[in-house]
Amino acid sequence: MNNISLMGRLAANPDFSVTAAGKRMCKFALAVDRPKSKETVDFFDLIAWEDTADFMCKHFKKGQRAAVVGYLTARKWTDKDGGNRKAVEIVAIRAYFAGGGATPEAMGACDAKPAPEWESCGISDDELFEL
């Protein structure tokens, strides 16, 4: 089973973009307290697609609390120098307000910008992020 649930604060404003194939995506990071330790915080990078991406971008900003449900995915590619690379990412399927709700400032629209070409890694978006 591949499920992950996190609750924390956004470490930065969500970064919205659109892939060359027209898929909407949002990258964001959560600062999550470690269990039984208020002094240690882990930062996790997440990616959301389509409706979840729209929701994150529209309703959240840096510092707000969010709860996220998703799964882990891994991808491999060869970099421009011929080295083998690997990344483990958290894909957010659902996001929830986790205290305080959205502020009026967070309700603004996001500026879309072109996304990096995932296809350049030799893997299509569909292969990377299938449910």
Phi and psi in degrees as GROMACS dihedral restraints (atoms count N, CA, C in turn):
[ dihedral_restraints ]
;  ai    aj    ak    al  type     phi  dphi    fc
    3     4     5     6     1  -124.3    20    10
    4     5     6     7     1    88.6    20    10
    6     7     8     9     1  -133.2    20    10
    7     8     9    10     1   145.2    20    10
    9    10    11    12     1  -142.1    20    10
   10    11    12    13     1   139.0    20    10
   12    13    14    15     1  -128.3    20    10
   13    14    15    16     1   129.5    20    10
   15    16    17    18     1  -133.0    20    10
   16    17    18    19     1   148.5    20    10
   18    19    20    21     1  -136.4    20    10
   19    20    21    22     1   130.2    20    10
   21    22    23    24     1  -171.6    20    10
   22    23    24    25     1  -162.3    20    10
   24    25    26    27     1  -110.8    20    10
   25    26    27    28     1   143.5    20    10
   27    28    29    30     1   -65.8    20    10
   28    29    30    31     1   128.9    20    10
   30    31    32    33     1   -80.3    20    10
   31    32    33    34     1   -18.4    20    10
   33    34    35    36     1  -158.1    20    10
   34    35    36    37     1   168.5    20    10
   36    37    38    39     1   -64.5    20    10
   37    38    39    40     1   143.4    20    10
   39    40    41    42     1   -59.3    20    10
   40    41    42    43     1   146.8    20    10
   42    43    44    45     1  -110.7    20    10
   43    44    45    46     1   104.5    20    10
   45    46    47    48     1   -92.7    20    10
   46    47    48    49     1   139.9    20    10
   48    49    50    51     1  -154.0    20    10
   49    50    51    52     1   173.8    20    10
   51    52    53    54     1  -128.0    20    10
   52    53    54    55     1   131.4    20    10
   54    55    56    57     1   -72.7    20    10
   55    56    57    58     1   168.1    20    10
   57    58    59    60     1   -61.0    20    10
   58    59    60    61     1   -27.5    20    10
   60    61    62    63     1   -83.7    20    10
   61    62    63    64     1     0.4    20    10
   63    64    65    66     1    88.6    20    10
   64    65    66    67     1    10.1    20    10
   66    67    68    69     1   -82.8    20    10
   67    68    69    70     1   132.2    20    10
   69    70    71    72     1   -80.9    20    10
   70    71    72    73     1   135.3    20    10
   72    73    74    75     1  -140.1    20    10
   73    74    75    76     1   154.1    20    10
   75    76    77    78     1  -138.7    20    10
   76    77    78    79     1   124.4    20    10
   78    79    80    81     1  -104.0    20    10
   79    80    81    82     1   140.0    20    10
   81    82    83    84     1  -156.1    20    10
   82    83    84    85     1   164.1    20    10
   84    85    86    87     1  -125.0    20    10
   85    86    87    88     1   139.5    20    10
   87    88    89    90     1  -110.8    20    10
   88    89    90    91     1   134.7    20    10
   90    91    92    93     1   -95.0    20    10
   91    92    93    94     1   116.2    20    10
   93    94    95    96     1  -120.6    20    10
   94    95    96    97     1   127.6    20    10
   96    97    98    99     1   -67.1    20    10
   97    98    99   100     1   139.7    20    10
   99   100   101   102     1   -74.2    20    10
  100   101   102   103     1   146.6    20    10
  102   103   104   105     1   -58.7    20    10
  103   104   105   106     1   138.9    20    10
  105   106   107   108     1    63.4    20    10
  106   107   108   109     1    18.8    20    10
  108   109   110   111     1  -148.9    20    10
  109   110   111   112     1   108.5    20    10
  111   112   113   114     1   -79.7    20    10
  112   113   114   115     1   -16.4    20    10
  114   115   116   117     1   -87.7    20    10
  115   116   117   118     1   -18.8    20    10
  117   118   119   120     1  -106.9    20    10
  118   119   120   121     1   126.6    20    10
  120   121   122   123     1  -123.1    20    10
  121   122   123   124     1   134.9    20    10
  123   124   125   126     1  -106.5    20    10
  124   125   126   127     1   141.9    20    10
  126   127   128   129     1  -108.0    20    10
  127   128   129   130     1   125.5    20    10
  129   130   131   132     1  -117.6    20    10
  130   131   132   133     1   132.5    20    10
  132   133   134   135     1   -89.6    20    10
  133   134   135   136     1   133.7    20    10
  135   136   137   138     1  -128.9    20    10
  136   137   138   139     1   160.4    20    10
  138   139   140   141     1  -135.6    20    10
  139   140   141   142     1   138.8    20    10
  141   142   143   144     1  -125.4    20    10
  142   143   144   145     1   150.1    20    10
  144   145   146   147     1  -119.5    20    10
  145   146   147   148     1   151.8    20    10
  147   148   149   150     1    50.2    20    10
  148   149   150   151     1  -119.8    20    10
  150   151   152   153     1   -62.4    20    10
  151   152   153   154     1   -37.9    20    10
  153   154   155   156     1   -66.7    20    10
  154   155   156   157     1   -36.3    20    10
  156   157   158   159     1   -63.2    20    10
  157   158   159   160     1   -45.2    20    10
  159   160   161   162     1   -59.5    20    10
  160   161   162   163     1   -45.0    20    10
  162   163   164   165     1   -62.4    20    10
  163   164   165   166     1   -47.8    20    10
  165   166   167   168     1   -59.9    20    10
  166   167   168   169     1   -45.4    20    10
  168   169   170   171     1   -67.9    20    10
  169   170   171   172     1   -39.2    20    10
  171   172   173   174     1   -74.9    20    10
  172   173   174   175     1   -35.3    20    10
  174   175   176   177     1  -112.8    20    10
  175   176   177   178     1    -5.0    20    10
  177   178   179   180     1  -125.3    20    10
  178   179   180   181     1   151.5    20    10
  180   181   182   183     1  -146.1    20    10
  181   182   183   184     1   173.1    20    10
  183   184   185   186     1   -50.2    20    10
  184   185   186   187     1   134.0    20    10
  186   187   188   189     1    92.6    20    10
  187   188   189   190     1   -17.6    20    10
  189   190   191   192     1   -76.6    20    10
  190   191   192   193     1   147.8    20    10
  192   193   194   195     1   -82.2    20    10
  193   194   195   196     1   138.6    20    10
  195   196   197   198     1  -142.7    20    10
  196   197   198   199     1   147.1    20    10
  198   199   200   201     1  -112.7    20    10
  199   200   201   202     1   136.1    20    10
  201   202   203   204     1  -132.0    20    10
  202   203   204   205     1   138.2    20    10
  204   205   206   207     1  -118.2    20    10
  205   206   207   208     1   134.1    20    10
  207   208   209   210     1  -168.6    20    10
  208   209   210   211     1  -151.1    20    10
  210   211   212   213     1  -148.7    20    10
  211   212   213   214     1   161.8    20    10
  213   214   215   216     1   -91.1    20    10
  214   215   216   217     1   143.9    20    10
  216   217   218   219     1  -138.1    20    10
  217   218   219   220     1   151.0    20    10
  219   220   221   222     1  -125.4    20    10
  220   221   222   223     1   144.2    20    10
  222   223   224   225     1  -138.9    20    10
  223   224   225   226     1   151.7    20    10
  225   226   227   228     1  -125.4    20    10
  226   227   228   229     1   148.7    20    10
  228   229   230   231     1  -158.1    20    10
  229   230   231   232     1   167.7    20    10
  231   232   233   234     1  -105.5    20    10
  232   233   234   235     1   126.1    20    10
  234   235   236   237     1   -76.7    20    10
  235   236   237   238     1   176.8    20    10
  237   238   239   240     1   -64.7    20    10
  238   239   240   241     1   -20.0    20    10
  240   241   242   243     1   -92.9    20    10
  241   242   243   244     1     5.0    20    10
  243   244   245   246     1    87.6    20    10
  244   245   246   247     1     4.3    20    10
  246   247   248   249     1   -82.1    20    10
  247   248   249   250     1   145.6    20    10
  249   250   251   252     1   -79.2    20    10
  250   251   252   253     1   130.9    20    10
  252   253   254   255     1  -123.3    20    10
  253   254   255   256     1   155.0    20    10
  255   256   257   258     1  -145.2    20    10
  256   257   258   259     1   142.2    20    10
  258   259   260   261     1  -136.8    20    10
  259   260   261   262     1   139.0    20    10
  261   262   263   264     1  -110.9    20    10
  262   263   264   265     1   127.4    20    10
  264   265   266   267     1  -128.5    20    10
  265   266   267   268     1   154.0    20    10
  267   268   269   270     1  -101.8    20    10
  268   269   270   271     1   123.8    20    10
  270   271   272   273     1   -99.7    20    10
  271   272   273   274     1   121.1    20    10
  273   274   275   276     1   -84.7    20    10
  274   275   276   277     1   121.9    20    10
  276   277   278   279     1   -92.5    20    10
  277   278   279   280     1   -39.7    20    10
  279   280   281   282     1  -137.6    20    10
  280   281   282   283     1   148.0    20    10
  282   283   284   285     1  -133.1    20    10
  283   284   285   286     1   146.5    20    10
  285   286   287   288     1  -135.4    20    10
  286   287   288   289     1   151.8    20    10
  288   289   290   291     1   -69.7    20    10
  289   290   291   292     1   137.6    20    10
  291   292   293   294     1  -125.2    20    10
  292   293   294   295     1    37.7    20    10
  294   295   296   297     1   127.5    20    10
  295   296   297   298     1   125.8    20    10
  297   298   299   300     1    86.1    20    10
  298   299   300   301     1   -18.1    20    10
  300   301   302   303     1    63.1    20    10
  301   302   303   304     1  -174.4    20    10
  303   304   305   306     1   -82.5    20    10
  304   305   306   307     1   141.5    20    10
  306   307   308   309     1   -92.4    20    10
  307   308   309   310     1   158.9    20    10
  309   310   311   312     1   -56.3    20    10
  310   311   312   313     1   -34.5    20    10
  312   313   314   315     1   -65.6    20    10
  313   314   315   316     1   -31.0    20    10
  315   316   317   318     1   -79.6    20    10
  316   317   318   319     1    -7.9    20    10
  318   319   320   321     1   -83.7    20    10
  319   320   321   322     1    -2.5    20    10
  321   322   323   324     1   -69.3    20    10
  322   323   324   325     1   162.6    20    10
  324   325   326   327     1   -78.5    20    10
  325   326   327   328     1   158.1    20    10
  327   328   329   330     1  -100.0    20    10
  328   329   330   331     1   152.6    20    10
  330   331   332   333     1   -90.7    20    10
  331   332   333   334     1   120.7    20    10
  333   334   335   336     1   -79.3    20    10
  334   335   336   337     1   144.2    20    10
  336   337   338   339     1  -140.8    20    10
  337   338   339   340     1   158.5    20    10
  339   340   341   342     1   -60.6    20    10
  340   341   342   343     1   141.3    20    10
  342   343   344   345     1   -89.6    20    10
  343   344   345   346     1   159.4    20    10
  345   346   347   348     1   -63.0    20    10
  346   347   348   349     1   155.1    20    10
  348   349   350   351     1   -81.6    20    10
  349   350   351   352     1   100.1    20    10
  351   352   353   354     1   -63.9    20    10
  352   353   354   355     1   -31.1    20    10
  354   355   356   357     1   -61.6    20    10
  355   356   357   358     1   -23.3    20    10
  357   358   359   360     1   -65.6    20    10
  358   359   360   361     1   -16.9    20    10
  360   361   362   363     1   -85.2    20    10
  361   362   363   364     1    -2.4    20    10
  363   364   365   366     1    84.7    20    10
  364   365   366   367     1    10.0    20    10
  366   367   368   369     1  -129.9    20    10
  367   368   369   370     1   132.9    20    10
  369   370   371   372     1   -81.2    20    10
  370   371   372   373     1   161.7    20    10
  372   373   374   375     1   -56.1    20    10
  373   374   375   376     1   -41.9    20    10
  375   376   377   378     1   -62.8    20    10
  376   377   378   379     1   -39.2    20    10
  378   379   380   381     1   -69.1    20    10
  379   380   381   382     1   -36.6    20    10
  381   382   383   384     1   -71.5    20    10
  382   383   384   385     1   -39.9    20    10
  384   385   386   387     1  -124.5    20    10
  385   386   387   388     1    35.0    20    10
  387   388   389   390     1   -73.2    20    10
  388   389   390   391     1   144.5    20    10
